[in-house]
Amino acid sequence: MMFKNLKLRIGHKKLGKQLKRFTREKKVHNFVSARKVGIVFYASSKNTFQQVVDFTSFLTSQNLEVCLLSYCPLKEIPQEFQLFESVNIFTKKETNWYGKPLTTVANEFMTNNFDILIDLSTEEVFPLKWVVSLSKAKFRVGNLSYPDNPNDLIINIKPNEDLSYLISQIKHYLNLINNRFAQQDSEES
């Protein structure tokens, strides 16, 4: 446990150094103004995968392009997770000793200019925090689940609430955002 805490402290320190040099364009988006959405989530169960895939179907029905990235804390990807071909997964084996993702998939995801990045983590998962913190996404949305949260819109859910509740809250609040740029774009079309 002590070694795990030390690794996490060092990871946060390294992330902090990266963030000092990091810049991104910030812009609020909703489901109307966005074109491209990135989703990160923790691969904890087949049920989690199914909920994320269902949410992805909702987003694609909104004419959004969706890219999925998941972190699996194991050294190998379980077979049941491999059934979801649309999900890019990286494993513990593809991170360094303190949790920084070392895979091309994660690096490409971070450099992608998503209009909205949705973090479906319900707890702090350092490799995903690294990805979200250094993402070039214009608008980041996620749960208030850890200190130094990198999200722009933070959905605060209770510890006893599950992923489906978080997803419903994200849908609700992104639908509430009245973005004047979105209105201008749709009037010009």
C-alpha positions as CSV (number, residue, x, y, z in Angstrom):
1,M,0.0,0.0,0.0
2,M,2.8,2.4,0.9
3,F,4.6,1.7,-2.4
4,K,1.3,2.3,-4.3
5,N,0.9,5.7,-2.6
6,L,4.5,6.6,-3.5
7,K,4.0,5.6,-7.1
8,L,0.8,7.8,-7.2
9,R,2.5,10.8,-5.6
10,I,5.4,10.5,-8.1
11,G,2.9,10.1,-11.0
12,H,1.0,13.3,-9.9
13,K,4.3,15.2,-9.7
14,K,5.3,14.1,-13.2
15,L,1.8,15.0,-14.5
16,G,2.0,18.4,-12.9
17,K,5.3,19.1,-14.7
18,Q,3.7,18.1,-18.0
19,L,0.7,20.3,-17.4
20,K,2.9,23.4,-16.8
21,R,3.9,23.2,-20.5
22,F,0.5,22.1,-21.8
23,T,-2.0,24.3,-23.5
24,R,-5.4,23.7,-25.2
25,E,-8.2,25.7,-26.8
26,K,-11.2,25.7,-24.4
27,K,-14.7,26.0,-25.8
28,V,-18.0,24.9,-24.3
29,H,-20.0,22.4,-26.4
30,N,-23.3,20.6,-26.2
31,F,-24.7,17.8,-28.3
32,V,-25.7,20.3,-31.1
33,S,-22.4,22.1,-31.5
34,A,-20.1,19.2,-31.1
35,R,-19.0,17.0,-34.0
36,K,-16.5,14.7,-32.4
37,V,-16.7,13.1,-28.9
38,G,-14.0,11.1,-27.0
39,I,-15.0,8.8,-24.1
40,V,-12.6,7.4,-21.6
41,F,-13.6,4.7,-19.1
42,Y,-12.3,2.1,-16.7
43,A,-12.8,-1.5,-18.0
44,S,-14.1,-3.0,-14.8
45,S,-16.7,-5.4,-16.2
46,K,-18.7,-6.5,-19.2
47,N,-21.6,-4.6,-17.9
48,T,-19.6,-1.4,-17.9
49,F,-18.6,-2.0,-21.5
50,Q,-22.3,-2.6,-22.4
51,Q,-23.4,0.7,-20.8
52,V,-20.6,2.6,-22.6
53,V,-21.5,1.0,-25.9
54,D,-25.2,1.9,-25.3
55,F,-24.2,5.5,-24.6
56,T,-22.1,5.5,-27.7
57,S,-25.2,4.4,-29.7
58,F,-27.0,7.4,-28.3
59,L,-24.2,9.8,-29.3
60,T,-24.0,8.4,-32.8
61,S,-27.8,8.9,-33.1
62,Q,-27.0,12.6,-32.4
63,N,-24.8,12.6,-35.5
64,L,-21.6,12.6,-33.4
65,E,-18.4,10.8,-34.3
66,V,-17.3,8.9,-31.2
67,C,-13.9,7.5,-30.2
68,L,-13.6,5.2,-27.2
69,L,-10.5,4.6,-24.9
70,S,-10.5,2.2,-22.0
71,Y,-8.0,1.3,-19.4
72,C,-7.9,-2.3,-18.2
73,P,-5.9,-2.8,-14.9
74,L,-4.8,-6.3,-15.9
75,K,-1.7,-7.3,-17.9
76,E,-3.8,-8.9,-20.6
77,I,-7.2,-7.8,-22.1
78,P,-9.9,-10.4,-21.0
79,Q,-11.6,-12.1,-23.9
80,E,-15.1,-10.7,-23.0
81,F,-13.7,-7.2,-23.5
82,Q,-12.3,-8.0,-26.9
83,L,-15.8,-8.5,-28.2
84,F,-16.2,-4.7,-28.3
85,E,-14.1,-4.0,-31.4
86,S,-15.0,-0.2,-31.4
87,V,-13.1,0.3,-28.1
88,N,-9.4,1.0,-27.9
89,I,-8.1,-0.6,-24.7
90,F,-4.7,-0.3,-23.0
91,T,-3.6,-2.4,-20.1
92,K,-1.4,-2.1,-17.0
93,K,1.4,-3.6,-19.1
94,E,1.2,-0.6,-21.4
95,T,1.9,2.0,-18.6
96,N,5.1,2.8,-16.9
97,W,5.8,2.0,-13.3
98,Y,3.9,5.0,-12.0
99,G,0.9,4.7,-14.4
100,K,1.7,6.9,-17.4
101,P,0.2,5.4,-20.5
102,L,3.0,4.4,-23.0
103,T,0.8,3.2,-25.8
104,T,0.3,4.8,-29.2
105,V,-3.5,4.5,-28.8
106,A,-3.5,6.6,-25.7
107,N,-1.1,9.2,-27.2
108,E,-3.2,9.5,-30.3
109,F,-6.3,9.9,-28.2
110,M,-4.7,12.7,-26.2
111,T,-3.7,14.7,-29.3
112,N,-7.2,14.3,-30.9
113,N,-9.1,17.6,-31.0
114,F,-12.4,16.3,-29.6
115,D,-15.1,18.9,-29.1
116,I,-16.2,17.0,-26.0
117,L,-14.2,14.5,-23.9
118,I,-16.4,12.5,-21.5
119,D,-14.6,10.8,-18.6
120,L,-16.8,8.0,-17.3
121,S,-14.5,7.2,-14.4
122,T,-16.4,6.9,-11.1
123,E,-13.1,6.9,-9.1
124,E,-9.6,8.1,-9.7
125,V,-7.7,5.8,-12.1
126,F,-4.3,7.5,-12.7
127,P,-3.7,6.3,-16.3
128,L,-7.1,7.7,-17.3
129,K,-6.5,10.9,-15.3
130,W,-3.2,11.3,-17.3
131,V,-5.1,10.9,-20.6
132,V,-7.9,13.3,-19.6
133,S,-5.5,15.9,-18.1
134,L,-3.3,16.0,-21.3
135,S,-6.1,15.8,-23.8
136,K,-6.4,18.5,-26.4
137,A,-10.2,18.2,-26.1
138,K,-12.0,21.6,-26.1
139,F,-14.6,20.7,-23.4
140,R,-14.0,18.0,-20.8
141,V,-16.9,16.5,-18.8
142,G,-16.7,14.0,-16.0
143,N,-17.4,13.0,-12.4
144,L,-15.9,14.8,-9.4
145,S,-14.1,11.8,-8.2
146,Y,-10.6,13.0,-7.3
147,P,-8.4,16.0,-6.4
148,D,-7.1,18.2,-9.2
149,N,-9.9,17.1,-11.5
150,P,-9.1,18.1,-15.0
151,N,-12.7,18.4,-16.2
152,D,-14.4,21.7,-17.2
153,L,-17.9,20.5,-16.4
154,I,-17.9,18.4,-13.2
155,I,-20.9,16.2,-12.5
156,N,-21.0,15.5,-8.8
157,I,-22.6,12.1,-8.0
158,K,-22.8,10.3,-4.7
159,P,-20.4,7.3,-4.0
160,N,-23.4,4.9,-4.1
161,E,-24.5,6.1,-7.6
162,D,-23.4,3.9,-10.5
163,L,-22.2,4.4,-14.1
164,S,-25.7,4.5,-15.6
165,Y,-26.6,7.4,-13.3
166,L,-23.4,9.3,-14.3
167,I,-24.3,8.8,-17.9
168,S,-27.9,10.0,-17.4
169,Q,-26.5,13.1,-15.6
170,I,-24.0,13.8,-18.4
171,K,-26.8,13.6,-21.0
172,H,-29.0,15.9,-18.9
173,Y,-26.4,18.6,-18.4
174,L,-25.1,18.6,-21.9
175,N,-28.6,18.9,-23.1
176,L,-29.2,21.9,-20.8
177,I,-26.2,23.8,-22.1
178,N,-27.5,26.6,-24.3
179,N,-24.6,27.3,-26.6
180,R,-25.0,30.4,-28.7
181,F,-22.4,29.1,-31.2
182,A,-24.5,26.0,-31.6
183,Q,-27.5,28.1,-32.4
184,Q,-25.6,30.2,-34.9
185,D,-24.3,27.0,-36.7
186,S,-27.8,25.5,-36.9
187,E,-29.4,28.7,-38.2
188,E,-26.7,29.0,-40.9
189,S,-27.3,25.4,-42.1
